[in-house]
Amino acid sequence: MKRILFFSGSRADFGLLYPLIKKFQKIKKIKTFTYLGGHHFSKKYGYTFNEIDKLRITNKIKSKVILRNTNEIETTKYISTFLNEVKNNFIKIKPDLVVLLGDRYELQSVAITSFSLKIPILHLHGGELTQGAFDDVIRHVITKYSNYHFVSHNLYKKRVIQLGEQPQSIFNFGAIGAEIAKKSKIKSFGLLESKYNIYKKKYFLITIHPETNNLRNSIKYLDNLLKTVTKLTNFKCIFTANNNDTKGDFFIRKIKTFCKKNANSQLVYNLGSNEYFSLARYAIAVIGNSSSGVIEIPSLKTPTINIGKRQKGRIMGSSILNSNGTVSDLLKKINLIKKNKIKFEDTYYKKNTILNMKKMILKIISKKINQNKIFYDYD
C-alpha cells in the first residue's frame, strides 16, 4: 500500500491542501497522512486545529513543536527542533511521497528531512516571486529539494526550469485556491450580515502580514492602514489574523488592540475557507498584502488593494490595485474602486485543477521515482 503524506504548517496552506487530502482519503489502496504543524495548535493565532478536527481527517499527525515567539532566534530554534520531530515521524511512517505547498519557513524542516531520507517531494506553487518577504528564498530552496512541481502559471514553470529542474517534472494545472474560490458555495449575505454586523455589503475584508524583507516599512504600512480604517467610519472593516512571521506577534497585538478601540473594526482569527470566500465575495474590496488577494480573490469578482512590496513579483490581474501604503494613496484606491468599474481576469484559474493534480499524483506514485536529480541547463 502506497503512503502519501500531506504537510500543513498553518491555516494558509491547509485550506488549499484539504480538497486533495479529501480525494486521496477515499482511495482504499492509498494510505493518506496529514501532518499538522505546530502553528495549528497556537492559541495566539486562533488554534486552527479545532476547525480541522471537525473534518474527519484520518491519520492525523499532530506536531508538538510550537513557536512561542516570532523573533529570528526563536524561529531558528523552531526550525531545528521541528526537523528532529519530522525525522522521527518519517522513519516511523515511511511515506512514499511528501506533498508540500508554498514557502513558509517550517517547510524547510520537512523538505530537508524528506531529501535526507530519500523520500520524494511534490511541491506546489514553486517558481513564484514575492520580493518583499524572505519566503521568496525558501520557496526556491524547496524547489531544489523537490522531485515534482505543480506550478500555477506558465511563467512560473519557466522559472522552475531556470532553477535547473527537468521540464518533464513540472506541471501547470493552475492554482488550487483559484478553483476553490470559483466553486465555493457562497453563503447568503443575510447569514453573514447578522453574524458580522455588516450592513448592505458596506465593508472591507483586511489581511496584512509583516513584510519580512523590510520590517520598518512593514510597520509603517500597518500604522497607515489602521489610520485609514479610522477614516472609513461608514464602513465595517473585518480583519483576519496575520501569519506568524517575524513581527507577527507585534502585528496581531496591535490589530487586536485597535479593533477593541474602534467600533467599525473586528478581528476574526480563523474564518475557514468557505466563510472567508463568502465574506470576500460581498466585500467592497479585499485590502492587505496576502497572496490570496492576488491568486484567489479575482475569481470571486472582488477587487484587491495590495499594499507594499510583499507580493511584488507575482503576476497580477487588472482587478488588483497596488498601493504604496500611505493613507492618502489607500483612500485614493478605495475611491477608485467605489467609482469605477473594475475588470477581472482569472489569471490563476484553470478548469479541473484539483482533479488533474489527483490524476498526476496517482501516476507519480505508481512508478519508481529516480532520486538522482540531474540539473537541467536552461537555454
C-alpha positions as CSV (number, residue, x, y, z in Angstrom):
1,M,0.0,0.0,0.0
2,K,1.4,3.4,-1.0
3,R,1.6,6.1,1.6
4,I,1.2,9.8,0.8
5,L,1.9,12.5,3.5
6,F,0.5,16.0,3.2
7,F,2.1,18.6,5.4
8,S,0.2,21.7,6.5
9,G,2.1,24.3,8.5
10,S,-0.8,26.7,9.1
11,R,-4.3,27.8,8.0
12,A,-2.7,29.4,5.0
13,D,-1.9,26.1,3.3
14,F,-4.4,23.8,4.9
15,G,-7.4,25.3,3.1
16,L,-5.7,24.7,-0.2
17,L,-4.5,21.2,0.5
18,Y,-7.7,19.9,2.0
19,P,-9.5,19.2,-1.3
20,L,-6.6,16.9,-2.3
21,I,-6.4,15.3,1.1
22,K,-10.1,14.6,0.9
23,K,-9.8,13.0,-2.5
24,F,-6.9,10.7,-1.5
25,Q,-8.6,9.6,1.7
26,K,-11.3,8.0,-0.5
27,I,-8.8,5.8,-2.3
28,K,-8.5,2.5,-0.4
29,K,-5.2,1.4,-2.0
30,I,-3.5,4.5,-0.7
31,K,-2.9,5.4,3.0
32,T,-3.0,9.2,3.4
33,F,-1.4,11.0,6.3
34,T,-1.9,14.7,7.2
35,Y,0.9,16.1,9.3
36,L,-0.2,19.3,11.1
37,G,2.5,21.7,12.1
38,G,2.6,23.4,15.5
39,H,1.0,26.7,14.3
40,H,-2.3,24.9,14.1
41,F,-2.1,24.5,17.9
42,S,-1.2,28.0,18.8
43,K,-3.9,29.8,20.8
44,K,-2.3,33.1,19.8
45,Y,-3.2,32.5,16.2
46,G,-6.7,31.1,16.6
47,Y,-6.0,27.4,17.4
48,T,-7.0,26.3,13.9
49,F,-6.9,22.6,14.8
50,N,-10.4,23.0,16.3
51,E,-11.8,23.6,12.8
52,I,-9.6,20.9,11.2
53,D,-10.7,18.3,13.8
54,K,-14.3,18.7,12.6
55,L,-13.4,17.5,9.1
56,R,-13.0,13.8,9.9
57,I,-9.5,13.6,8.5
58,T,-7.9,10.2,9.2
59,N,-4.3,9.5,10.2
60,K,-3.6,13.0,11.5
61,I,-0.1,13.6,12.9
62,K,0.0,16.5,15.4
63,S,3.2,18.4,15.9
64,K,4.2,19.0,19.5
65,V,6.7,21.8,18.5
66,I,5.1,25.2,18.8
67,L,6.7,28.6,18.1
68,R,6.5,30.7,21.2
69,N,7.8,33.9,19.9
70,T,8.2,35.3,16.3
71,N,11.7,36.7,16.6
72,E,14.5,35.5,14.4
73,I,16.3,33.4,17.2
74,E,13.1,31.6,18.3
75,T,12.2,30.9,14.7
76,T,15.6,29.3,14.0
77,K,15.2,27.2,17.2
78,Y,11.8,26.2,16.0
79,I,13.0,25.0,12.6
80,S,15.8,22.9,14.1
81,T,13.6,21.3,16.8
82,F,10.8,20.6,14.4
83,L,13.3,19.0,12.0
84,N,14.1,16.3,14.6
85,E,10.4,15.6,15.2
86,V,9.8,15.3,11.5
87,K,12.7,12.8,11.2
88,N,11.3,10.6,13.9
89,N,7.8,10.6,12.4
90,F,9.1,9.9,8.9
91,I,11.2,7.0,10.0
92,K,8.1,5.5,11.6
93,I,5.6,6.2,8.8
94,K,7.9,5.7,5.7
95,P,5.9,7.8,3.2
96,D,6.3,7.1,-0.5
97,L,5.6,10.8,-1.3
98,V,5.5,14.0,0.7
99,V,3.3,16.9,-0.6
100,L,4.3,20.5,0.3
101,L,2.7,23.7,-0.7
102,G,4.2,27.2,-0.7
103,D,7.1,28.8,1.0
104,R,6.7,29.0,4.8
105,Y,9.8,28.6,6.9
106,E,8.5,25.4,8.7
107,L,8.5,23.6,5.3
108,Q,12.3,23.7,5.4
109,S,12.3,21.1,8.2
110,V,10.1,18.8,6.2
111,A,12.0,19.2,2.9
112,I,15.4,18.6,4.4
113,T,14.2,15.5,6.2
114,S,12.5,14.1,3.1
115,F,15.5,14.7,1.0
116,S,17.9,13.2,3.5
117,L,15.7,10.1,3.9
118,K,15.3,9.8,0.1
119,I,11.6,10.4,0.2
120,P,10.3,12.1,-3.0
121,I,8.8,15.5,-2.6
122,L,6.0,17.1,-4.7
123,H,6.0,20.9,-4.3
124,L,3.0,23.2,-5.2
125,H,3.4,26.9,-6.1
126,G,7.1,26.9,-7.0
127,G,8.6,29.5,-9.3
128,E,6.8,32.4,-7.9
129,L,8.3,35.7,-6.7
130,T,7.5,37.6,-3.6
131,Q,10.3,40.2,-3.3
132,G,9.0,41.7,0.0
133,A,9.4,38.5,2.1
134,F,12.1,36.1,2.9
135,D,9.7,33.3,1.8
136,D,11.0,34.0,-1.7
137,V,14.3,32.3,-1.0
138,I,12.7,29.5,0.9
139,R,10.4,28.7,-2.0
140,H,13.3,28.3,-4.4
141,V,15.2,26.2,-1.9
142,I,12.2,23.8,-1.6
143,T,12.1,23.7,-5.4
144,K,15.6,22.3,-5.4
145,Y,14.8,19.6,-2.8
146,S,11.7,18.5,-4.7
147,N,11.2,15.9,-7.4
148,Y,7.9,17.1,-8.9
149,H,6.4,20.5,-9.2
150,F,2.8,21.7,-9.6
151,V,3.0,25.4,-10.7
152,S,0.2,27.9,-11.1
153,H,1.3,29.7,-14.3
154,N,3.5,29.1,-17.4
155,L,5.9,31.9,-16.4
156,Y,6.4,30.1,-13.1
157,K,7.1,26.9,-15.0
158,K,9.8,28.6,-17.0
159,R,11.3,29.9,-13.7
160,V,11.4,26.4,-12.2
161,I,13.2,25.2,-15.3
162,Q,15.6,28.1,-14.9
163,L,16.4,26.8,-11.4
164,G,17.6,23.6,-13.1
165,E,14.6,21.4,-12.8
166,Q,13.7,18.9,-15.5
167,P,10.8,20.2,-17.7
168,Q,9.0,16.8,-17.6
169,S,8.7,17.0,-13.8
170,I,6.8,20.4,-13.9
171,F,3.1,20.7,-14.5
172,N,0.9,23.8,-14.7
173,F,-2.6,22.8,-13.5
174,G,-3.4,26.3,-12.3
175,A,-3.9,27.3,-8.6
176,I,-6.0,25.2,-6.3
177,G,-7.1,28.3,-4.5
178,A,-8.5,29.9,-7.6
179,E,-10.6,26.8,-8.3
180,I,-11.8,26.6,-4.7
181,A,-12.8,30.3,-4.8
182,K,-14.6,30.0,-8.1
183,K,-16.5,26.9,-7.0
184,S,-17.2,27.9,-3.4
185,K,-20.8,27.6,-2.2
186,I,-21.1,31.3,-1.1
187,K,-23.2,31.8,1.9
188,S,-26.2,34.1,1.7
189,F,-25.4,37.7,2.7
190,G,-28.2,37.6,5.2
191,L,-26.4,35.0,7.3
192,L,-23.2,36.9,7.2
193,E,-24.9,40.3,7.8
194,S,-26.3,39.2,11.2
195,K,-23.2,37.3,12.2
196,Y,-20.6,40.0,11.5
197,N,-22.9,43.1,11.9
198,I,-22.3,44.2,8.3
199,Y,-24.9,46.4,6.7
200,K,-25.8,46.5,3.0
201,K,-22.5,45.0,1.9
202,K,-20.6,48.1,3.1
203,Y,-17.5,46.5,4.4
204,F,-13.8,45.7,3.6
205,L,-12.0,42.4,4.3
206,I,-8.5,43.0,5.5
207,T,-5.4,40.8,6.0
208,I,-2.0,42.3,6.4
209,H,1.2,40.4,7.2
210,P,4.7,41.5,8.1
211,E,6.9,42.4,5.1
212,T,9.9,40.4,6.4
213,N,12.4,41.9,4.0
214,N,11.7,45.4,5.2
215,L,10.2,45.3,8.7
216,R,10.5,49.1,9.2
217,N,8.3,49.8,6.2
218,S,6.1,46.9,7.2
219,I,5.2,48.6,10.5
220,K,4.5,51.9,8.6
221,Y,2.1,50.1,6.3
222,L,0.3,48.7,9.3
223,D,0.1,52.0,11.0
224,N,-1.1,53.8,7.9
225,L,-3.7,51.1,7.2
226,L,-5.1,51.5,10.7
227,K,-5.2,55.3,10.3
228,T,-7.1,54.7,7.0
229,V,-9.7,52.5,8.7
230,T,-10.4,55.2,11.3
231,K,-11.5,57.4,8.4
232,L,-13.9,54.8,7.0
233,T,-16.5,55.5,9.6
234,N,-19.4,54.5,7.4
235,F,-17.9,51.1,6.7
236,K,-17.2,47.9,8.6
237,C,-13.6,46.6,8.5
238,I,-13.2,42.9,9.2
239,F,-9.6,41.9,9.9
240,T,-8.3,38.3,9.6
241,A,-5.3,37.3,11.7
242,N,-1.8,37.7,10.1
243,N,0.6,34.8,10.0
244,N,3.4,34.2,12.5
245,D,6.3,35.6,10.5
246,T,8.9,37.8,12.2
247,K,7.0,40.6,14.0
248,G,3.8,38.6,13.6
249,D,3.2,38.8,17.4
250,F,3.5,42.6,17.2
251,F,1.1,42.8,14.3
252,I,-1.6,40.6,16.0
253,R,-1.4,42.5,19.2
254,K,-1.7,45.9,17.5
255,I,-4.6,44.9,15.4
256,K,-6.4,43.3,18.4
257,T,-5.9,46.5,20.4
258,F,-7.1,48.6,17.5
259,C,-10.3,46.6,17.0
260,K,-11.2,46.9,20.6
261,K,-11.0,50.7,20.4
262,N,-12.7,51.2,17.1
263,A,-16.4,50.3,16.7
264,N,-16.2,49.8,12.9
265,S,-13.5,47.1,13.2
266,Q,-13.5,43.5,14.1
267,L,-10.7,40.8,14.3
268,V,-11.5,37.2,13.3
269,Y,-8.7,34.8,13.9
270,N,-9.8,32.0,11.6
271,L,-12.7,32.2,9.2
272,G,-12.1,29.0,7.4
273,S,-12.1,28.8,3.6
274,N,-15.8,28.9,2.9
275,E,-16.6,31.8,5.3
276,Y,-13.5,33.7,4.1
277,F,-14.5,33.4,0.4
278,S,-18.1,34.2,1.2
279,L,-17.2,37.4,3.0
280,A,-14.7,38.3,0.3
281,R,-17.4,37.8,-2.4
282,Y,-19.7,40.5,-1.0
283,A,-16.9,42.9,0.2
284,I,-16.3,46.3,-1.5
285,A,-12.6,45.2,-1.7
286,V,-10.1,42.9,0.0
287,I,-7.2,45.0,1.4
288,G,-3.8,43.9,2.6
289,N,-0.8,42.0,1.3
290,S,-1.9,38.4,1.3
291,S,-1.2,36.1,-1.6
292,S,-4.9,35.3,-1.5
293,G,-5.7,38.8,-2.7
294,V,-3.6,38.2,-5.8
295,I,-4.3,34.5,-6.6
296,E,-7.8,33.7,-5.4
297,I,-9.9,36.8,-4.8
298,P,-10.0,37.8,-8.6
299,S,-12.0,34.6,-9.2
300,L,-14.7,36.0,-6.9
301,K,-15.0,39.2,-8.9
302,T,-13.9,41.3,-5.9
303,P,-11.2,44.0,-6.3
304,T,-8.0,43.8,-4.3
305,I,-5.9,46.7,-2.8
306,N,-2.4,45.3,-2.5
307,I,-0.2,47.1,-0.1
308,G,3.6,47.5,-0.4
309,K,6.1,45.0,-1.8
310,R,5.3,41.7,-0.1
311,Q,3.7,40.3,-3.2
312,K,5.9,42.2,-5.7
313,G,6.9,39.8,-8.5
314,R,3.7,37.8,-8.6
315,I,1.7,38.0,-11.9
316,M,-1.3,40.3,-11.1
317,G,-4.6,40.7,-12.9
318,S,-6.3,44.1,-13.6
319,S,-8.5,43.9,-10.5
320,I,-5.5,44.3,-8.2
321,L,-4.7,47.9,-7.4
322,N,-1.2,48.3,-6.0
323,S,-0.8,50.9,-3.2
324,N,2.3,52.5,-1.8
325,G,0.8,52.1,1.6
326,T,0.3,55.8,2.5
327,V,-3.0,56.9,3.9
328,S,-3.7,59.2,1.0
329,D,-2.9,56.5,-1.6
330,L,-5.1,53.9,0.3
331,L,-8.0,56.3,0.3
332,K,-7.4,57.1,-3.3
333,K,-7.5,53.4,-4.3
334,I,-10.7,52.9,-2.2
335,N,-12.4,55.8,-4.0
336,L,-11.3,54.4,-7.4
337,I,-12.9,51.1,-6.6
338,K,-16.1,52.8,-5.4
339,K,-16.4,54.9,-8.5
340,N,-15.0,52.8,-11.4
341,K,-16.0,49.5,-12.9
342,I,-13.2,47.0,-12.3
343,K,-12.1,44.5,-14.9
344,F,-11.4,40.9,-13.7
345,E,-9.0,38.3,-15.1
346,D,-8.8,34.7,-13.9
347,T,-5.0,34.7,-14.1
348,Y,-4.5,31.6,-11.9
349,Y,-7.7,29.6,-12.7
350,K,-7.7,26.5,-14.8
351,K,-10.5,24.0,-15.2
352,N,-10.3,20.8,-13.1
353,T,-7.2,21.9,-11.3
354,I,-7.7,19.5,-8.3
355,L,-8.8,16.6,-10.4
356,N,-5.8,16.9,-12.7
357,M,-3.5,17.1,-9.7
358,K,-5.0,14.0,-8.3
359,K,-4.5,12.1,-11.5
360,M,-0.9,13.2,-11.8
361,I,-0.1,12.2,-8.2
362,L,-1.5,8.7,-8.9
363,K,0.8,8.4,-11.9
364,I,3.8,9.6,-9.9
365,I,3.4,7.1,-7.0
366,S,2.7,4.2,-9.4
367,K,6.3,4.3,-10.6
368,K,9.7,4.2,-9.1
369,I,11.0,7.7,-8.6
370,N,14.6,8.4,-9.5
371,Q,16.2,10.2,-6.6
372,N,19.3,11.1,-8.6
373,K,18.2,14.6,-9.7
374,I,20.1,15.9,-12.7
375,F,20.5,19.7,-13.2
376,Y,18.8,20.9,-16.4
377,D,20.6,23.7,-18.2
378,Y,18.0,26.2,-19.3
379,D,18.8,28.0,-22.6
